[in-house]
């Protein structure tokens, strides 16, 4: 098939019924401020990594919450944990700790070998 | 002899205006189309943002009218409303003619008929209900799916009939967002095991303590907010509801199966108001609500001298605003009668 340039595209739809939200649950439990995010994007706007590479903490938050974890793991490595995002957050979300906890959750989870 | 004012509509605005006008020493007749006064308060159980019982507000308003000897006429609709020189003639369906020196129109709003948004399946699917239906459930003290079971996954659709050209309403009804937040919290309190999802286009929490309530819903009650307009709902063979929405912040389409879908019906100009506009030659705006003479400093004044507006017949308002607007109407009437 590949030879002829044909392929079957993977659906883009988020299937909330079957997705695994254990990473999100792990973070909710330890950092309840994660729930307060209103997706304003202040964190992503101030992020040094985000201005140099394709990295958005806001997007990362939402992907974790929806259980779209595959894309998150790779992305997490880019964060330098400088914590500038915490300073701009209007909802007082401990954004830095969310990155730390997400990494922890992935490490502890058998489903995701990091 | 004291001057006579007819107030049309016995909801929040009408009761407040009638009670206050009477207290000013005027002779007041209050006309209500239903058998009881209170309007939409009769259908709502608890009020945002402090979640007090709606009966407290109703008791205050009805207390005000009773204490001030307002003449109440229930089950009454208007057949004719004419201005003749310096007074009004109001003809009712039971053949009465009331002569008034001034008129206050407080015909309020109707809830958007959610069945008009056919893509959500209200009236077709068993487990799609409206915010008003949910209030009925709150009053009964039991929230159930159509088959009587406890719903676990519950979705709330914001902006049903608001900000929607297809529904013919370009405006924001303003109070559905906070109603969604209030109802989500109430369901979570009732069923701690339930999971709640609010699907919104924008969270418009423009009122005292609304935003705080939104934050509480997220933080304390774990309500999930997903930004995106639900495009359609469908029913599974076991009567669950599958919704399609774009998670606009993830930039991806999303589907979800729910046990119950609740539609936040918006506010529209009431049918009674539209009829009255025709009878009395009252101007209405593009949004079909009554159009006051000036948006900023004449929000109670109509194009007919001596006829004033109070409350949500001019635009969506919360109870606080409705009561303030009714009081403002009273001051306009008193001014008018003093000078006429």
Interface residues (C-beta under 8 A of the other chain):
Chain A: X12 X13 X14 X15 X16 X17 X28 X32 X33 X35 X36 X38 X39 X58 X59 X62 X63 X65 X66 X68 X91
Chain B: X203 X215 X218 X219 X222 X224 X225 X227 X247 X249 X250 X251 X252 X253 X254 X255 X256 X257
